[in-house]
Amino acid sequence: MAPYFGLTGGWLTFWVSVACSTDMMLFGYDQGVFGGVVVTEDYLVTMDLQGPSRTKLLGTVTAIYDVGCFFGAIAAFSLGEMLGRKKTILLGTSIMAVGAILQIAAFGVPQMIVGRIVAGIGNGLNTATAPVWQAETSKAAWRGKLVVIEMILNIAGFSLSNWVTYGFSFVGGPVSWRMPLVLQFIFIFVLFTTTPWLPESPRWLIAHGRIEEAEKIIADLEATTMDDPWVVTESKEIQWAADFERENGMSWTDLLKGKTGAGNTSTIRRLLLGAGTQAMQQLAGINVTSYYLPTVLVESVKLENSLARLLAACNSVSYLLFSLIGIPNVERWGRRKMMMYAAARLVWSLVFPRTDSSTPAGQCFCYLMITILIRYSEILEENAATKVASASIAFFFLYYIFFGIGWQGVPWLYPTEINSLAYRTKGAALGTATNWAFNFMVVEITPIGIQSLQWKFYIIWTIFNASFVPIVYLFYPETADRTLEDIDRLFRDDAPIFVFRDKDAISEKRPLKYAEHYENEVRRNSSVINANPEAMKKRLASVAKANEEGGWGRDEKV
């Protein structure tokens, strides 16, 4: 039988995307399902978590999942490089299955905590690996879109979990919270039936000396033959990057000692940039509401439990729909603008189409309004207070719109792009571990913060969101419309710390010098191999057309 059931080109990339997206959808489902579980009467009674005195323990049981995710992501540092992308995901999925069984069968807090930690370890392995696998098997023009689609399906999983827990809330008894946990196995089954037969990352294979196997996969992903000049060029580019990193790379011990080594690989800087996007995503306050939106609406807005669940479910649909806007715009706007003001730009242009759209982060505005409205709801008379608190619901919804467009996908994509081949798995793992560490902090403090600080709690997230615009503007290079090897060249050419001064570093289009280098390499390789003349003619015509349109053949590169 032909490998991959005979699939090549776009269809093969599609099935890799199905596996990666299912992985992230499972992550979203797991993230959202416990928000419904923790307000379920039978769960609170069974686990003895009722009352204000148990609030801290309730937060710990919920947040301990993130500790497991953190250690799973740390484990991906070594396992991801040793096992490869596919086997790491299969291992993570197996561990998640064990953790899910422990949670479903739990009748006390100790077993629930163990189940949460075990499931978290599996999820940490998966979330550190899936975006890397997707990025390393995708064309440059598709890479951003496909990783953003992964994160949109993460939102779809989150939305599904909200509706599932809302629906089962009418059932009552143990089924109301155990069955939503059981449904995780739908995603686990899909991962077990797709991942094993899909291709390994060609970049991982080349880094481990399996060059012929990697070239066959590159050819299959491009729906061409191994002697195609583009396949040869791509393989040589990856080999060169791997050899450069092998000769000039640094051990973790040397990195921690502050050594920089030879070759100007900028390893520490690139690791920090990737991890920084994940830290900012969590400090934006998304998991104040992702894990606890029903709780926030009950405690801060004073809604009934059933209405709070319904609004959380409706909000997740809005979140999902508006996040779709990120798919076409992640390449058009670039990563920097998506992080700085993509969502605010869109909403502002819809309301005020003739004015400047470069507005500050909309997330900051939303948390500011939530803070003000909840503050006044605490000092006004009961009827007026209810109306003011209810007005804040609109800004919770609007916050999710802003976040879904700009900050949901890019922090998961950026570490897979900004880090070099030798540190891509480690960089993605460090970014994911950073995400889970800050995630744990946010989820752990939220119940206590709402209970003790009340409206002042939301000031924290207002300030954090306001700080992201200058940080991204000053320090973050653009990675859109570039091959992964282009980004290596940027850092080898001494990219300035303050990147806003370098036009090539912040351009949303591929810099011409990189495109010319790549095309020259293709022409050189085509002169020394026995290429198919018709295929070569077709390829060159495609590149020429793309150059005329200003794209410089960006759709022709893995």
C-alpha positions, 0 to 999 in steps of 0.5 A, spaced: 500 500 500 502 507 498 504 511 504 499 515 507 493 511 503 496 515 497 495 522 499 499 527 497 500 535 497 494 539 500 490 532 502 496 530 506 497 537 509 489 537 511 490 530 515 496 532 519 491 539 520 486 534 522 490 531 527 493 537 530 486 540 530 483 535 534 489 535 539 488 542 540 480 541 540 481 536 546 485 542 550 479 547 549 474 542 551 478 540 557 479 547 559 472 549 558 469 543 561 471 544 568 468 551 569 461 547 568 463 542 573 465 546 579 458 549 579 455 543 579 451 541 585 453 534 585 460 535 584 461 540 590 457 535 595 461 529 592 468 532 593 466 536 599 467 543 596 461 547 598 462 553 602 466 559 602 471 555 607 472 551 601 474 556 596 481 555 596 481 548 595 476 548 589 481 553 586 487 548 587 483 542 584 481 546 578 488 549 577 492 543 579 491 541 572 495 546 569 501 544 574 500 537 570 500 541 563 507 545 566 510 538 567 508 535 561 511 541 557 517 541 560 518 533 559 517 535 551 524 538 552 527 532 551 521 527 549 519 531 543 526 531 540 528 523 542 521 520 540 519 525 534 513 529 533 508 523 532 510 519 538 510 524 543 503 526 541 501 519 541 504 518 548 501 524 551 494 522 548 495 515 552 497 519 558 490 523 557 486 517 557 489 515 563 487 521 567 480 522 564 479 515 567 481 517 574 477 523 574 471 520 571 471 515 577 473 520 582 469 520 589 474 524 593 479 530 592 485 526 592 483 521 586 480 527 582 487 531 584 491 525 581 487 525 575 487 532 574 495 532 574 495 526 570 491 528 564 495 535 565 501 531 563 499 528 557 496 535 555 502 539 556 506 534 552 501 534 546 500 542 546 508 543 546 508 538 540 502 539 535 503 546 533 511 544 532 508 538 528 503 543 524 508 548 522 514 543 520 509 540 515 506 546 512 508 551 506 510 558 509 503 561 506 499 556 510 503 555 516 500 561 520 493 560 517 493 552 519 496 554 526 490 559 527 485 554 525 488 549 530 487 554 536 480 556 533 478 549 534 481 549 541 475 555 542 470 550 538 472 545 544 471 550 549 464 552 546 462 545 546 464 544 553 460 550 555 454 547 551 455 540 554 455 542 561 449 547 560 445 541 557 447 536 563 446 541 568 438 539 567 440 532 568 442 532 575 446 527 579 453 524 578 451 524 570 451 532 570 458 532 571 461 525 569 458 524 562 461 531 560 468 528 562 467 522 559 466 525 552 473 527 552 474 520 549 471 522 542 477 526 541 482 521 544 479 516 539 480 521 533 487 522 535 489 514 535 486 513 529 489 519 525 496 520 528 500 513 527 499 513 519 501 521 518 508 523 516 513 525 521 516 532 521 521 532 515 525 537 519 526 533 525 528 527 521 533 531 517 536 533 524 536 526 526 540 524 520 534 521 516 535 525 510 532 521 504 526 519 508 525 527 510 526 528 502 520 523 500 516 527 505 517 534 503 516 531 496 509 528 498 507 534 502 509 538 495 505 533 491 512 532 487 518 528 486 524 527 490 528 530 484 524 536 484 529 542 485 525 545 490 525 539 494 533 539 493 533 546 495 528 545 501 532 539 504 539 543 503 536 549 506 534 545 512 540 541 512 545 547 512 540 550 518 541 543 522 549 543 521 549 550 523 546 549 529 549 543 531 556 546 530 554 553 534 548 551 538 549 551 546 547 546 551 542 548 556 547 548 562 551 553 558 545 557 556 543 558 564 550 560 565 549 566 560 554 564 555 552 566 548 557 561 544 559 562 537 555 563 530 550 568 533 544 564 533 541 568 539 538 562 542 536 565 549 533 571 546 529 567 541 527 563 547 525 569 551 521 572 545 517 565 544 515 564 551 514 571 552 508 571 547 505 565 552 506 569 558 502 575 555 496 571 553 495 568 560 496 575 563 491 578 558 486 575 563 483 570 559 483 564 564 479 569 569 473 567 565 475 561 561 475 557 567 470 561 571 466 565 567 459 562 570 463 563 577 464 570 575 457 572 573 454 569 579 459 572 584 461 579 581 454 580 576 450 576 581 446 572 576 442 566 577 446 559 576 442 557 570 443 564 567 450 564 568 451 557 565 447 559 559 450 566 558 457 562 558 455 558 553 452 563 548 459 567 549 463 561 547 459 561 540 461 569 539 468 567 541 468 562 536 465 566 530 469 572 531 476 568 532 474 566 524 477 573 522 484 571 524 484 565 519 485 570 513 488 576 517 494 572 520 498 573 514 495 579 511 496 583 518 502 579 520 503 577 527 505 583 530 499 587 528 495 581 530 498 581 537 498 589 538 491 591 535 488 586 530 481 586 534 481 593 536 483 595 529 477 591 526 472 593 531 474 600 530 474 600 522 467 597 523 464 603 527 468 609 525 471 607 517 474 613 516 478 614 522 485 611 524 484 604 526 491 604 530 487 603 536 490 601 543 488 594 545 481 592 546 482 587 551 484 593 556 478 597 554 474 591 556 477 590 563 477 597 564 469 598 563 468 591 567 472 594 573 468 601 573 461 597 572 462 592 577 465 598 582 459 602 581 454 596 582 457 595 589 456 602 591 449 603 588 442 601 591 440 594 589 436 595 583 441 600 580 446 596 582 443 590 578 443 594 572 450 596 572 452 589 573 448 586 568 451 592 563 458 589 564 456 582 561 457 586 554 464 587 555 465 580 557 463 578 551 467 584 547 473 582 551 472 574 548 471 577 541 478 582 541 482 576 544 479 571 539 481 575 533 488 577 536 491 573 542 488 566 541 492 563 536 499 567 535 502 566 542 502 558 540 504 560 533 510 564 534 514 560 538 514 555 533 517 560 528 521 564 532 526 559 534 531 555 530 531 548 528 535 545 534 531 549 539 524 549 536 521 543 540 525 546 546 522 553 545 515 551 543 516 546 550 518 552 554 513 557 551 507 552 553 510 551 560 510 558 561 503 558 558 501 553 563 505 556 569 502 563 568 495 559 567 496 556 574 497 562 577 491 565 574 486 560 575 489 559 582 488 566 585 481 568 581 476 565 586 480 568 592 481 574 588 474 575 586 472 574 593 477 578 597 478 584 592 472 584 588 472 590 583 479 591 584 481 584 582 479 586 575 484 592 575 490 587 575 488 585 568 487 592 565 494 594 566 497 588 564 493 588 557 495 596 556 502 594 557 502 589 551 502 594 545 509 597 547 512 590 548 510 587 542 512 594 538 519 594 541 521 587 541 518 582 537 520 581 529 515 579 524 515 572 522 509 572 517 510 570 510 517 567 511 520 560 511 523 558 518 530 558 515 529 566 513 528 567 520 534 564 522 538 568 517 535 574 520 538 573 527 544 571 524 545 578 521 544 581 527 537 583 528 537 589 533 534 588 540 529 594 538 526 591 532 522 597 530 528 600 527 529 595 522 524 595 516 526 587 514 525 585 521 518 588 521 515 587 514 509 584 513 511 581 506 517 577 505 524 581 504 526 581 497 533 579 499 531 572 502 526 571 496 532 572 491 537 568 495 532 562 495 530 563 488 538 563 486 539 556 490 533 553 486 536 555 479 543 553 482 540 546 484 536 545 477 542 546 473 546 540 477 540 535 477 536 531 472 530 535 473 523 534 469 523 539 464 516 540 464 515 541 472 521 546 472 518 550 467 511 550 470 515 552 477 519 557 474 512 560 471 509 560 478 515 563 481 515 569 476 507 570 476 508 571 484 514 575 483 510 580 479 504 580 484 509 582 490 509 575 493 516 572 491 513 565 490 511 565 497 506 559 496 512 555 493 515 553 499 515 548 505 
